[in-house]
Amino acid sequence: MGFNLPLIIFAFILLMYLFGASLILYHLRKFGIGMAPKAVMFIYIIGSAIFLSLAVAAYNQVPWDSLGGYTSQDWTSF
Amino acid sequence: MLRRHWLILSREFLGFAGLLAIGLAIYYVAGRYFGAYYEVANFLLAVYILIIWQIFFTSLVDYYLDTWIVTDHRIIDIHQTGFFRRDISELRYSKIQDVSVKINGFIPTIANYGDLIIQTAGAVQEFHFQQIPDPNRVRDRILRLHDEFIRIHVNDIEVHDTLGEGGV
């Protein structure tokens, strides 16, 4: 089975992001007093959905295989 | 209910906007050298924006969860540090000893924000309202509420004027 390093790194970044996002949403939901924290929560959710989609789309557009091939060729030439 | 002045939040916002601008500037200036790695640069920019977004909202949590609540019976100080430290203190008006205001600097003077410090006789010796808007007005209000509290409380028991008129 292949070892997909970029995917593992990206999955780790996404997991960290989702962990941080759950902390932010939990704190704003549980401890926020008044409407302002709820409005911030709403903006955060919308923005996160947009930026996460952009990051995933950008990841999918990168030709990792050709990059990996180029890198390995580069290394073997030493 | 009081929070820090909105200028404090806008200062943080400007800081993160600056970081975002730096990232975008690097992306556009270095863009001509990307060549075959154009998609990689797009991906790195997307991840960078995601991280900036996350850190900015982490600081917003800190801003929105630092709150001071002034009621007619007590003052509540809620202080959030990071995600895992939250200090809540309550102060009854009978414990207030001194209220002072500190406005320090050009921008705080112009924008009318500063610190309000309450010396107490309780377990927490000092209540510190940080960078609140219009601290002088808040001090006046606290002193008025304090006087009212003292007037209607005898030995910490609430006494109403109407009791005397009834026949006692």
gemmi code that builds the backbone of each chain (N, CA, C; Angstrom):
import gemmi

chains = {
    "A": [
        ("MET", (0.843, -1.205, 0.000), (0.000, 0.000, 0.000), (0.879, 1.257, 0.000)),
        ("GLY", (0.525, 2.227, -0.878), (1.333, 3.446, -1.035), (1.270, 4.338, 0.194)),
        ("PHE", (2.309, 5.124, 0.380), (2.409, 6.035, 1.529), (2.248, 7.460, 0.998)),
        ("ASN", (1.038, 8.015, 1.137), (0.729, 9.314, 0.547), (1.012, 10.429, 1.562)),
        ("LEU", (2.245, 10.920, 1.548), (2.662, 11.917, 2.559), (1.861, 13.224, 2.485)),
        ("PRO", (1.672, 13.831, 1.270), (0.892, 15.075, 1.216), (-0.515, 14.918, 1.785)),
        ("LEU", (-1.139, 13.777, 1.477), (-2.501, 13.554, 1.979), (-2.503, 13.448, 3.503)),
        ("ILE", (-1.502, 12.774, 4.050), (-1.415, 12.626, 5.512), (-1.210, 13.996, 6.172)),
        ("ILE", (-0.324, 14.800, 5.587), (-0.068, 16.136, 6.151), (-1.331, 16.997, 6.061)),
        ("PHE", (-1.990, 16.959, 4.896), (-3.207, 17.762, 4.716), (-4.305, 17.280, 5.659)),
        ("ALA", (-4.440, 15.969, 5.812), (-5.460, 15.425, 6.730), (-5.157, 15.861, 8.167)),
        ("PHE", (-3.882, 15.889, 8.525), (-3.490, 16.334, 9.869), (-3.865, 17.813, 10.076)),
        ("ILE", (-3.569, 18.650, 9.046), (-3.923, 20.082, 9.137), (-5.443, 20.229, 9.288)),
        ("LEU", (-6.194, 19.469, 8.503), (-7.655, 19.559, 8.571), (-8.176, 19.114, 9.942)),
        ("LEU", (-7.578, 18.052, 10.479), (-8.003, 17.571, 11.805), (-7.735, 18.623, 12.869)),
        ("MET", (-6.547, 19.250, 12.790), (-6.203, 20.322, 13.737), (-7.201, 21.474, 13.608)),
        ("TYR", (-7.530, 21.798, 12.357), (-8.473, 22.898, 12.105), (-9.839, 22.565, 12.711)),
        ("LEU", (-10.294, 21.346, 12.465), (-11.618, 20.960, 12.969), (-11.632, 20.905, 14.499)),
        ("PHE", (-10.529, 20.485, 15.087), (-10.426, 20.477, 16.553), (-10.530, 21.909, 17.088)),
        ("GLY", (-9.750, 22.826, 16.476), (-9.802, 24.244, 16.874), (-11.189, 24.827, 16.651)),
        ("ALA", (-11.810, 24.454, 15.522), (-13.143, 24.973, 15.202), (-14.157, 24.517, 16.241)),
        ("SER", (-14.047, 23.247, 16.663), (-15.004, 22.757, 17.661), (-14.812, 23.497, 18.988)),
        ("LEU", (-13.557, 23.823, 19.338), (-13.305, 24.580, 20.577), (-13.905, 25.984, 20.483)),
        ("ILE", (-13.683, 26.635, 19.344), (-14.206, 27.997, 19.159), (-15.734, 27.990, 19.253)),
        ("LEU", (-16.362, 27.070, 18.531), (-17.829, 27.032, 18.517), (-18.383, 26.672, 19.898)),
        ("TYR", (-17.732, 25.734, 20.575), (-18.184, 25.337, 21.917), (-18.133, 26.533, 22.875)),
        ("HIS", (-17.012, 27.251, 22.866), (-16.868, 28.367, 23.805), (-17.853, 29.489, 23.501)),
        ("LEU", (-18.000, 29.815, 22.208), (-18.928, 30.899, 21.870), (-20.365, 30.504, 22.193)),
        ("ARG", (-20.693, 29.245, 21.972), (-22.065, 28.760, 22.205), (-22.355, 28.676, 23.709)),
        ("LYS", (-21.402, 28.138, 24.464), (-21.673, 27.863, 25.885), (-21.452, 29.089, 26.776)),
        ("PHE", (-20.417, 29.856, 26.503), (-20.069, 30.943, 27.425), (-20.375, 32.341, 26.880)),
        ("GLY", (-20.692, 32.444, 25.596), (-20.973, 33.759, 25.017), (-22.258, 34.341, 25.575)),
        ("ILE", (-22.190, 35.601, 26.018), (-23.372, 36.263, 26.576), (-23.851, 37.298, 25.563)),
        ("GLY", (-25.140, 37.258, 25.256), (-25.705, 38.208, 24.296), (-25.671, 37.666, 22.875)),
        ("MET", (-26.069, 38.529, 21.951), (-26.203, 38.114, 20.552), (-24.870, 38.142, 19.792)),
        ("ALA", (-23.965, 39.031, 20.209), (-22.720, 39.228, 19.446), (-21.919, 37.923, 19.269)),
        ("PRO", (-21.697, 37.132, 20.338), (-20.940, 35.881, 20.132), (-21.634, 34.916, 19.171)),
        ("LYS", (-22.966, 34.943, 19.175), (-23.706, 34.050, 18.264), (-23.530, 34.519, 16.814)),
        ("ALA", (-23.522, 35.838, 16.625), (-23.295, 36.377, 15.278), (-21.879, 36.028, 14.803)),
        ("VAL", (-20.917, 36.117, 15.723), (-19.521, 35.754, 15.393), (-19.455, 34.279, 14.999)),
        ("MET", (-20.185, 33.456, 15.750), (-20.248, 32.013, 15.462), (-20.744, 31.754, 14.044)),
        ("PHE", (-21.800, 32.485, 13.692), (-22.421, 32.331, 12.377), (-21.418, 32.696, 11.265)),
        ("ILE", (-20.743, 33.839, 11.454), (-19.750, 34.285, 10.461), (-18.624, 33.260, 10.358)),
        ("TYR", (-18.204, 32.736, 11.523), (-17.105, 31.759, 11.541), (-17.487, 30.484, 10.773)),
        ("ILE", (-18.713, 30.013, 10.985), (-19.155, 28.781, 10.311), (-19.172, 28.986, 8.794)),
        ("ILE", (-19.759, 30.124, 8.368), (-19.843, 30.407, 6.919), (-18.426, 30.500, 6.323)),
        ("GLY", (-17.563, 31.286, 6.979), (-16.193, 31.479, 6.484), (-15.422, 30.169, 6.457)),
        ("SER", (-15.585, 29.368, 7.516), (-14.876, 28.084, 7.574), (-15.301, 27.176, 6.435)),
        ("ALA", (-16.602, 27.142, 6.161), (-17.104, 26.283, 5.080), (-16.472, 26.719, 3.756)),
        ("ILE", (-16.415, 28.038, 3.527), (-15.853, 28.555, 2.269), (-14.357, 28.229, 2.172)),
        ("PHE", (-13.604, 28.563, 3.235), (-12.144, 28.390, 3.168), (-11.737, 26.913, 3.166)),
        ("LEU", (-12.495, 26.084, 3.884), (-12.195, 24.642, 3.849), (-12.427, 24.084, 2.447)),
        ("SER", (-13.541, 24.522, 1.833), (-13.825, 24.054, 0.465), (-12.712, 24.484, -0.487)),
        ("LEU", (-12.262, 25.745, -0.334), (-11.177, 26.256, -1.183), (-9.903, 25.442, -0.989)),
        ("ALA", (-9.583, 25.128, 0.276), (-8.353, 24.376, 0.562), (-8.426, 22.976, -0.038)),
        ("VAL", (-9.600, 22.337, 0.108), (-9.751, 20.978, -0.436), (-9.674, 21.012, -1.962)),
        ("ALA", (-10.326, 22.029, -2.562), (-10.288, 22.157, -4.028), (-8.849, 22.405, -4.493)),
        ("ALA", (-8.121, 23.269, -3.771), (-6.729, 23.570, -4.141), (-5.865, 22.317, -4.004)),
        ("TYR", (-6.125, 21.528, -2.964), (-5.362, 20.279, -2.775), (-5.595, 19.332, -3.959)),
        ("ASN", (-6.861, 19.231, -4.375), (-7.202, 18.308, -5.464), (-6.596, 18.725, -6.796)),
        ("GLN", (-6.319, 20.032, -6.952), (-5.778, 20.509, -8.230), (-4.268, 20.280, -8.359)),
        ("VAL", (-3.613, 20.024, -7.246), (-2.153, 19.835, -7.294), (-1.836, 18.449, -7.877)),
        ("PRO", (-1.024, 18.376, -8.913), (-0.650, 17.073, -9.484), (0.436, 16.405, -8.626)),
        ("TRP", (0.014, 15.837, -7.495), (0.979, 15.293, -6.526), (1.865, 14.205, -7.130)),
        ("ASP", (1.240, 13.384, -8.017), (2.012, 12.265, -8.596), (3.211, 12.766, -9.398)),
        ("SER", (2.931, 13.764, -10.269), (4.032, 14.276, -11.100), (5.060, 15.006, -10.239)),
        ("LEU", (4.608, 15.672, -9.201), (5.539, 16.349, -8.289), (6.425, 15.331, -7.583)),
        ("GLY", (5.776, 14.241, -7.146), (6.515, 13.171, -6.450), (7.538, 12.545, -7.365)),
        ("GLY", (7.121, 12.313, -8.650), (8.030, 11.729, -9.635), (9.222, 12.636, -9.897)),
        ("TYR", (8.914, 13.932, -10.036), (9.974, 14.915, -10.291), (10.952, 14.941, -9.128)),
        ("THR", (10.396, 14.946, -7.905), (11.239, 15.013, -6.715), (12.123, 13.778, -6.607)),
        ("SER", (11.506, 12.591, -6.858), (12.297, 11.362, -6.705), (13.397, 11.299, -7.774)),
        ("GLN", (13.053, 11.762, -9.028), (14.073, 11.790, -10.090), (15.227, 12.699, -9.676)),
        ("ASP", (14.814, 13.825, -9.101), (15.786, 14.808, -8.676), (16.756, 14.222, -7.650)),
        ("TRP", (16.171, 13.467, -6.698), (16.998, 12.895, -5.637), (17.929, 11.795, -6.156)),
        ("THR", (17.396, 10.961, -7.105), (18.215, 9.837, -7.577), (19.372, 10.321, -8.444)),
        ("SER", (19.238, 11.539, -8.978), (20.300, 12.058, -9.834), (21.532, 12.478, -9.047)),
        ("PHE", (21.372, 12.577, -7.710), (22.535, 12.976, -6.911), (23.597, 11.862, -6.831)),
    ],
    "B": [
        ("MET", (-23.776, 45.076, 30.796), (-22.708, 44.168, 30.390), (-21.633, 44.963, 29.619)),
        ("LEU", (-20.396, 44.708, 29.950), (-19.302, 45.464, 29.345), (-18.278, 44.516, 28.719)),
        ("ARG", (-17.748, 44.991, 27.603), (-16.601, 44.299, 26.994), (-15.541, 45.342, 26.708)),
        ("ARG", (-14.404, 44.891, 26.224), (-13.359, 45.849, 25.848), (-13.866, 46.757, 24.721)),
        ("HIS", (-13.251, 47.901, 24.599), (-13.628, 48.854, 23.555), (-13.426, 48.227, 22.171)),
        ("TRP", (-14.293, 48.615, 21.216), (-14.212, 48.006, 19.881), (-12.876, 48.310, 19.182)),
        ("LEU", (-12.193, 49.380, 19.589), (-10.895, 49.688, 18.964), (-9.865, 48.583, 19.231)),
        ("ILE", (-9.997, 47.933, 20.389), (-9.074, 46.833, 20.728), (-9.271, 45.696, 19.725)),
        ("LEU", (-10.545, 45.439, 19.425), (-10.869, 44.388, 18.451), (-10.382, 44.788, 17.059)),
        ("SER", (-10.581, 46.065, 16.708), (-10.178, 46.508, 15.363), (-8.656, 46.468, 15.210)),
        ("ARG", (-7.935, 46.691, 16.329), (-6.477, 46.599, 16.284), (-6.041, 45.170, 15.936)),
        ("GLU", (-6.717, 44.190, 16.563), (-6.412, 42.782, 16.254), (-6.783, 42.465, 14.808)),
        ("PHE", (-7.937, 43.013, 14.407), (-8.400, 42.775, 13.039), (-7.373, 43.303, 12.041)),
        ("LEU", (-6.851, 44.492, 12.308), (-5.846, 45.085, 11.416), (-4.572, 44.232, 11.373)),
        ("GLY", (-4.194, 43.690, 12.532), (-3.020, 42.817, 12.601), (-3.174, 41.609, 11.690)),
        ("PHE", (-4.347, 40.975, 11.762), (-4.576, 39.784, 10.934), (-4.753, 40.157, 9.470)),
        ("ALA", (-5.362, 41.319, 9.210), (-5.485, 41.784, 7.822), (-4.089, 42.020, 7.242)),
        ("GLY", (-3.179, 42.546, 8.076), (-1.791, 42.758, 7.641), (-1.122, 41.438, 7.298)),
        ("LEU", (-1.321, 40.423, 8.148), (-0.735, 39.099, 7.881), (-1.269, 38.522, 6.569)),
        ("LEU", (-2.565, 38.716, 6.363), (-3.197, 38.225, 5.132), (-2.617, 38.952, 3.919)),
        ("ALA", (-2.447, 40.278, 4.073), (-1.898, 41.081, 2.972), (-0.471, 40.647, 2.645)),
        ("ILE", (0.311, 40.342, 3.688), (1.694, 39.883, 3.465), (1.687, 38.567, 2.670)),
        ("GLY", (0.809, 37.649, 3.087), (0.696, 36.359, 2.392), (0.322, 36.541, 0.932)),
        ("LEU", (-0.673, 37.413, 0.683), (-1.117, 37.650, -0.695), (-0.021, 38.330, -1.513)),
        ("ALA", (0.692, 39.256, -0.864), (1.775, 39.966, -1.569), (2.864, 38.980, -1.991)),
        ("ILE", (3.238, 38.088, -1.058), (4.259, 37.075, -1.390), (3.772, 36.202, -2.543)),
        ("TYR", (2.495, 35.851, -2.493), (1.902, 34.994, -3.527), (1.987, 35.660, -4.900)),
        ("TYR", (1.625, 36.954, -4.943), (1.613, 37.641, -6.243), (3.024, 37.990, -6.732)),
        ("VAL", (3.890, 38.409, -5.817), (5.248, 38.787, -6.221), (6.027, 37.546, -6.679)),
        ("ALA", (5.883, 36.456, -5.911), (6.627, 35.237, -6.249), (5.926, 34.437, -7.345)),
        ("GLY", (4.701, 34.881, -7.727), (3.894, 34.152, -8.710), (4.624, 33.879, -10.015)),
        ("ARG", (5.443, 34.830, -10.463), (6.128, 34.688, -11.757), (7.180, 33.580, -11.725)),
        ("TYR", (7.589, 33.182, -10.519), (8.612, 32.123, -10.421), (8.012, 30.734, -10.158)),
        ("PHE", (6.678, 30.711, -9.969), (6.066, 29.421, -9.602), (6.213, 28.396, -10.723)),
        ("GLY", (5.901, 28.824, -11.948), (6.001, 27.920, -13.093), (5.119, 26.701, -12.914)),
        ("ALA", (5.714, 25.530, -12.884), (4.969, 24.274, -12.774), (4.344, 24.091, -11.393)),
        ("TYR", (4.793, 24.904, -10.435), (4.297, 24.732, -9.064), (3.154, 25.693, -8.732)),
        ("TYR", (2.498, 26.204, -9.763), (1.425, 27.182, -9.571), (0.324, 26.630, -8.665)),
        ("GLU", (-0.059, 25.362, -8.882), (-1.135, 24.752, -8.082), (-0.694, 24.569, -6.626)),
        ("VAL", (0.590, 24.268, -6.452), (1.108, 24.112, -5.082), (1.014, 25.440, -4.338)),
        ("ALA", (1.364, 26.533, -5.061), (1.284, 27.863, -4.442), (-0.159, 28.190, -4.064)),
        ("ASN", (-1.110, 27.837, -4.952), (-2.537, 28.056, -4.641), (-2.926, 27.307, -3.374)),
        ("PHE", (-2.469, 26.066, -3.302), (-2.799, 25.231, -2.150), (-2.213, 25.812, -0.865)),
        ("LEU", (-0.946, 26.239, -0.924), (-0.303, 26.810, 0.271), (-1.007, 28.090, 0.704)),
        ("LEU", (-1.431, 28.899, -0.280), (-2.155, 30.138, 0.045), (-3.484, 29.810, 0.735)),
        ("ALA", (-4.179, 28.797, 0.215), (-5.468, 28.411, 0.811), (-5.277, 27.947, 2.253)),
        ("VAL", (-4.224, 27.164, 2.509), (-3.953, 26.676, 3.866), (-3.568, 27.851, 4.776)),
        ("TYR", (-2.785, 28.778, 4.226), (-2.363, 29.972, 4.991), (-3.589, 30.792, 5.416)),
        ("ILE", (-4.514, 31.006, 4.481), (-5.732, 31.773, 4.796), (-6.545, 31.049, 5.871)),
        ("LEU", (-6.614, 29.721, 5.748), (-7.357, 28.912, 6.725), (-6.760, 29.085, 8.125)),
        ("ILE", (-5.443, 29.080, 8.212), (-4.769, 29.225, 9.512), (-4.997, 30.631, 10.084)),
        ("ILE", (-4.887, 31.663, 9.227), (-5.126, 33.048, 9.670), (-6.559, 33.186, 10.199)),
        ("TRP", (-7.503, 32.620, 9.458), (-8.928, 32.657, 9.841), (-9.113, 32.035, 11.231)),
        ("GLN", (-8.467, 30.894, 11.440), (-8.595, 30.179, 12.721), (-8.000, 30.996, 13.874)),
        ("ILE", (-6.813, 31.542, 13.664), (-6.153, 32.294, 14.751), (-6.935, 33.575, 15.060)),
        ("PHE", (-7.471, 34.225, 14.014), (-8.254, 35.447, 14.213), (-9.489, 35.152, 15.074)),
        ("PHE", (-10.174, 34.065, 14.798), (-11.382, 33.768, 15.576), (-11.037, 33.262, 16.976)),
        ("THR", (-9.854, 32.674, 17.134), (-9.422, 32.308, 18.486), (-9.261, 33.578, 19.326)),
        ("SER", (-8.701, 34.633, 18.708), (-8.561, 35.888, 19.457), (-9.929, 36.544, 19.674)),
        ("LEU", (-10.873, 36.328, 18.755), (-12.234, 36.856, 18.950), (-12.915, 36.200, 20.147)),
        ("VAL", (-12.660, 34.896, 20.313), (-13.226, 34.187, 21.472), (-12.728, 34.853, 22.753)),
        ("ASP", (-11.451, 35.155, 22.788), (-10.856, 35.817, 23.948), (-11.526, 37.170, 24.199)),
        ("TYR", (-11.772, 37.910, 23.112), (-12.395, 39.236, 23.232), (-13.830, 39.117, 23.732)),
        ("TYR", (-14.601, 38.232, 23.131), (-16.027, 38.169, 23.455), (-16.324, 37.484, 24.790)),
        ("LEU", (-15.384, 36.675, 25.285), (-15.661, 35.985, 26.546), (-15.071, 36.703, 27.760)),
        ("ASP", (-14.324, 37.767, 27.540), (-13.917, 38.634, 28.661), (-15.051, 39.627, 28.883)),
        ("THR", (-15.803, 39.429, 29.943), (-17.007, 40.243, 30.134), (-17.108, 40.714, 31.577)),
        ("TRP", (-17.658, 41.900, 31.737), (-17.960, 42.401, 33.078), (-19.447, 42.724, 33.126)),
        ("ILE", (-20.119, 42.220, 34.155), (-21.560, 42.442, 34.272), (-21.824, 43.236, 35.549)),
        ("VAL", (-22.489, 44.371, 35.391), (-22.815, 45.221, 36.539), (-24.316, 45.136, 36.762)),
        ("THR", (-24.724, 44.594, 37.919), (-26.154, 44.525, 38.247), (-26.408, 45.423, 39.467)),
        ("ASP", (-27.646, 45.453, 39.949), (-27.929, 46.315, 41.101), (-27.520, 45.645, 42.423)),
        ("HIS", (-27.064, 44.389, 42.377), (-26.645, 43.716, 43.610), (-25.167, 43.355, 43.638)),
        ("ARG", (-24.588, 43.111, 42.461), (-23.192, 42.677, 42.432), (-22.540, 42.981, 41.086)),
        ("ILE", (-21.231, 42.819, 41.090), (-20.465, 42.965, 39.851), (-19.809, 41.611, 39.565)),
        ("ILE", (-19.893, 41.168, 38.329), (-19.326, 39.867, 37.954), (-18.218, 40.099, 36.925)),
        ("ASP", (-17.072, 39.516, 37.197), (-15.907, 39.652, 36.316), (-15.618, 38.267, 35.714)),
        ("ILE", (-15.763, 38.155, 34.403), (-15.498, 36.877, 33.718), (-14.277, 37.075, 32.836)),
        ("HIS", (-13.250, 36.309, 33.117), (-11.996, 36.479, 32.376), (-11.583, 35.161, 31.734)),
        ("GLN", (-11.502, 35.181, 30.414), (-11.126, 33.975, 29.664), (-9.687, 34.119, 29.180)),
        ("THR", (-8.857, 33.119, 29.466), (-7.485, 33.116, 28.957), (-7.303, 31.855, 28.129)),
        ("GLY", (-7.133, 32.019, 26.823), (-7.048, 30.846, 25.954), (-8.368, 30.091, 25.994)),
        ("PHE", (-8.304, 28.791, 25.732), (-9.535, 28.007, 25.745), (-9.776, 27.334, 27.093)),
        ("PHE", (-8.713, 27.126, 27.852), (-8.856, 26.235, 28.995), (-8.676, 26.914, 30.346)),
        ("ARG", (-8.750, 28.243, 30.356), (-8.716, 28.920, 31.651), (-9.801, 29.987, 31.689)),
        ("ARG", (-10.662, 29.879, 32.687), (-11.789, 30.795, 32.800), (-11.962, 31.149, 34.271)),
        ("ASP", (-11.768, 32.436, 34.594), (-11.912, 32.890, 35.982), (-13.176, 33.734, 36.100)),
        ("ILE", (-14.011, 33.393, 37.076), (-15.233, 34.166, 37.320), (-15.215, 34.626, 38.775)),
        ("SER", (-15.327, 35.955, 38.990), (-15.360, 36.487, 40.358), (-16.595, 37.354, 40.512)),
        ("GLU", (-17.162, 37.321, 41.695), (-18.324, 38.154, 41.995), (-17.986, 39.096, 43.137)),
        ("LEU", (-18.540, 40.274, 43.068), (-18.275, 41.273, 44.104), (-19.592, 41.918, 44.518)),
        ("ARG", (-19.922, 41.838, 45.791), (-21.126, 42.530, 46.294), (-20.747, 43.980, 46.575)),
        ("TYR", (-21.721, 44.854, 46.427), (-21.432, 46.288, 46.608), (-20.956, 46.614, 48.019)),
        ("SER", (-21.364, 45.789, 48.994), (-20.954, 46.063, 50.380), (-19.437, 45.898, 50.557)),
        ("LYS", (-18.793, 45.177, 49.608), (-17.344, 44.935, 49.721), (-16.498, 45.997, 49.009)),
        ("ILE", (-17.141, 46.897, 48.285), (-16.371, 47.897, 47.524), (-15.732, 48.911, 48.468)),
        ("GLN", (-14.454, 49.169, 48.265), (-13.772, 50.173, 49.083), (-13.419, 51.414, 48.271)),
        ("ASP", (-13.027, 51.210, 47.020), (-12.570, 52.352, 46.236), (-12.718, 52.029, 44.746)),
        ("VAL", (-13.106, 53.030, 43.973), (-13.229, 52.837, 42.522), (-12.378, 53.892, 41.828)),
        ("SER", (-11.479, 53.462, 40.966), (-10.645, 54.448, 40.273), (-10.589, 54.143, 38.775)),
        ("VAL", (-10.297, 55.179, 38.002), (-10.252, 55.064, 36.545), (-8.857, 55.438, 36.067)),
        ("LYS", (-8.362, 54.682, 35.085), (-7.042, 54.989, 34.536), (-7.151, 55.047, 33.006)),
        ("ILE", (-6.968, 56.242, 32.446), (-6.947, 56.392, 30.985), (-5.537, 56.837, 30.624)),
        ("ASN", (-4.862, 56.009, 29.887), (-3.432, 56.209, 29.685), (-3.093, 56.223, 28.196)),
        ("GLY", (-2.672, 57.367, 27.666), (-2.234, 57.417, 26.269), (-3.117, 58.283, 25.393)),
        ("PHE", (-2.630, 58.557, 24.196), (-3.322, 59.467, 23.265), (-4.611, 58.839, 22.720)),
        ("ILE", (-4.493, 57.635, 22.187), (-5.668, 57.001, 21.561), (-6.762, 56.706, 22.602)),
        ("PRO", (-6.421, 56.147, 23.774), (-7.467, 55.942, 24.794), (-8.166, 57.244, 25.197)),
        ("THR", (-7.429, 58.351, 25.246), (-8.035, 59.628, 25.618), (-9.000, 60.091, 24.532)),
        ("ILE", (-8.569, 59.997, 23.276), (-9.419, 60.433, 22.165), (-10.648, 59.523, 22.040)),
        ("ALA", (-10.410, 58.213, 22.122), (-11.507, 57.254, 21.923), (-12.301, 57.001, 23.209)),
        ("ASN", (-11.852, 57.605, 24.306), (-12.535, 57.492, 25.594), (-12.686, 56.036, 26.065)),
        ("TYR", (-11.574, 55.372, 26.201), (-11.610, 54.055, 26.848), (-10.426, 53.942, 27.809)),
        ("GLY", (-10.558, 53.044, 28.770), (-9.493, 52.893, 29.757), (-9.829, 51.822, 30.775)),
        ("ASP", (-9.043, 51.784, 31.837), (-9.217, 50.753, 32.865), (-9.994, 51.315, 34.052)),
        ("LEU", (-10.784, 50.458, 34.643), (-11.497, 50.825, 35.859), (-11.094, 49.808, 36.929)),
        ("ILE", (-10.620, 50.320, 38.055), (-10.104, 49.413, 39.089), (-10.927, 49.575, 40.357)),
        ("ILE", (-11.426, 48.462, 40.868), (-12.225, 48.483, 42.100), (-11.435, 47.772, 43.191)),
        ("GLN", (-11.121, 48.502, 44.243), (-10.475, 47.887, 45.410), (-11.583, 47.297, 46.282)),
        ("THR", (-11.366, 46.073, 46.735), (-12.420, 45.416, 47.496), (-11.899, 44.928, 48.847)),
        ("ALA", (-12.853, 44.546, 49.686), (-12.499, 43.951, 50.969), (-12.719, 42.440, 50.922)),
        ("GLY", (-12.901, 41.928, 49.714), (-13.187, 40.505, 49.564), (-11.943, 39.679, 49.287)),
        ("ALA", (-12.183, 38.419, 48.875), (-11.070, 37.502, 48.605), (-10.233, 37.990, 47.415)),
        ("VAL", (-10.928, 38.474, 46.361), (-10.220, 39.073, 45.225), (-10.060, 40.554, 45.557)),
        ("GLN", (-8.815, 40.985, 45.758), (-8.606, 42.335, 46.293), (-8.808, 43.437, 45.271)),
        ("GLU", (-8.742, 43.084, 44.015), (-8.850, 44.111, 42.982), (-9.638, 43.593, 41.788)),
        ("PHE", (-10.644, 44.355, 41.394), (-11.382, 44.038, 40.172), (-10.884, 44.975, 39.092)),
        ("HIS", (-10.463, 44.394, 37.987), (-9.830, 45.197, 36.954), (-10.647, 45.104, 35.662)),
        ("PHE", (-11.346, 46.181, 35.323), (-12.081, 46.241, 34.051), (-11.081, 46.807, 33.035)),
        ("GLN", (-10.722, 45.992, 32.046), (-9.653, 46.426, 31.134), (-10.205, 47.033, 29.852)),
        ("GLN", (-9.719, 48.215, 29.526), (-9.987, 48.878, 28.241), (-11.469, 48.959, 27.917)),
        ("ILE", (-12.262, 49.331, 28.920), (-13.707, 49.433, 28.686), (-14.052, 50.815, 28.137)),
        ("PRO", (-15.121, 50.904, 27.343), (-15.521, 52.214, 26.827), (-16.127, 53.079, 27.935)),
        ("ASP", (-15.854, 54.365, 27.892), (-16.388, 55.366, 28.813), (-16.273, 54.942, 30.296)),
        ("PRO", (-15.065, 54.739, 30.794), (-14.903, 54.232, 32.167), (-15.415, 55.192, 33.243)),
        ("ASN", (-15.411, 56.501, 32.959), (-15.896, 57.459, 33.964), (-17.400, 57.301, 34.193)),
        ("ARG", (-18.114, 57.102, 33.106), (-19.563, 56.899, 33.224), (-19.850, 55.606, 33.994)),
        ("VAL", (-19.056, 54.570, 33.709), (-19.240, 53.282, 34.410), (-18.939, 53.453, 35.902)),
        ("ARG", (-17.885, 54.214, 36.207), (-17.552, 54.451, 37.630), (-18.703, 55.172, 38.333)),
        ("ASP", (-19.256, 56.216, 37.681), (-20.378, 56.950, 38.280), (-21.563, 56.017, 38.537)),
        ("ARG", (-21.806, 55.163, 37.570), (-22.951, 54.243, 37.696), (-22.714, 53.257, 38.841)),
        ("ILE", (-21.484, 52.736, 38.937), (-21.169, 51.784, 40.014), (-21.300, 52.483, 41.372)),
        ("LEU", (-20.829, 53.717, 41.462), (-20.916, 54.435, 42.745), (-22.376, 54.704, 43.110)),
        ("ARG", (-23.180, 55.037, 42.093), (-24.608, 55.277, 42.358), (-25.286, 53.989, 42.831)),
        ("LEU", (-24.987, 52.879, 42.141), (-25.566, 51.578, 42.535), (-25.075, 51.173, 43.927)),
        ("HIS", (-23.824, 51.486, 44.213), (-23.255, 51.186, 45.531), (-24.011, 51.945, 46.611)),
        ("ASP", (-24.241, 53.254, 46.388), (-24.976, 54.061, 47.367), (-26.383, 53.517, 47.577)),
        ("GLU", (-27.011, 53.161, 46.475), (-28.377, 52.629, 46.544), (-28.390, 51.311, 47.324)),
        ("PHE", (-27.375, 50.478, 47.062), (-27.274, 49.175, 47.742), (-27.106, 49.381, 49.247)),
        ("ILE", (-26.228, 50.304, 49.609), (-25.977, 50.575, 51.036), (-27.244, 51.125, 51.704)),
        ("ARG", (-27.977, 51.957, 50.938), (-29.177, 52.590, 51.497), (-30.251, 51.551, 51.851)),
        ("ILE", (-30.421, 50.549, 50.985), (-31.514, 49.595, 51.210), (-31.061, 48.307, 51.901)),
        ("HIS", (-29.787, 48.262, 52.329), (-29.319, 47.069, 53.041), (-28.812, 47.445, 54.426)),
        ("VAL", (-29.327, 46.736, 55.417), (-28.833, 46.900, 56.786), (-28.261, 45.550, 57.210)),
        ("ASN", (-26.977, 45.511, 57.545), (-26.288, 44.254, 57.862), (-26.478, 43.211, 56.764)),
        ("ASP", (-26.369, 43.678, 55.537), (-26.488, 42.812, 54.352), (-27.882, 42.220, 54.166)),
        ("ILE", (-28.883, 42.768, 54.859), (-30.255, 42.305, 54.667), (-31.037, 43.440, 54.004)),
        ("GLU", (-31.755, 43.091, 52.943), (-32.462, 44.131, 52.193), (-33.668, 44.622, 52.973)),
        ("VAL", (-33.769, 45.937, 53.110), (-34.882, 46.546, 53.846), (-35.572, 47.515, 52.901)),
        ("HIS", (-36.878, 47.384, 52.762), (-37.615, 48.267, 51.855), (-38.334, 49.345, 52.646)),
        ("ASP", (-38.415, 50.530, 52.033), (-39.036, 51.677, 52.684), (-40.492, 51.401, 53.019)),
        ("THR", (-41.170, 50.644, 52.156), (-42.619, 50.432, 52.322), (-42.928, 49.704, 53.616)),
        ("LEU", (-41.981, 48.986, 54.184), (-42.187, 48.231, 55.423), (-42.532, 49.191, 56.559)),
        ("GLY", (-41.860, 50.325, 56.616), (-42.099, 51.297, 57.664), (-43.472, 51.927, 57.584)),
        ("GLU", (-43.979, 52.111, 56.374), (-45.265, 52.766, 56.198), (-46.435, 51.853, 56.561)),
        ("GLY", (-46.224, 50.551, 56.519), (-47.301, 49.585, 56.700), (-47.847, 49.519, 58.112)),
        ("GLY", (-47.154, 49.835, 59.116), (-47.686, 49.728, 60.466), (-46.655, 49.267, 61.459)),
        ("VAL", (-45.405, 49.070, 60.985), (-44.381, 48.654, 61.938), (-43.881, 49.881, 62.700)),
    ],
}
model = gemmi.Model(1)
for chain_id, residues in chains.items():
    chain = gemmi.Chain(chain_id)
    for i, (resn, *xyz) in enumerate(residues, 1):
        res = gemmi.Residue()
        res.name, res.seqid = resn, gemmi.SeqId(i, " ")
        for name, pos in zip(("N", "CA", "C"), xyz):
            atom = gemmi.Atom()
            atom.name, atom.element = name, gemmi.Element(name[0])
            atom.pos, atom.b_iso = gemmi.Position(*pos), 0.0
            res.add_atom(atom)
        chain.add_residue(res)
    model.add_chain(chain)
structure = gemmi.Structure()
structure.add_model(model)
structure.setup_entities()
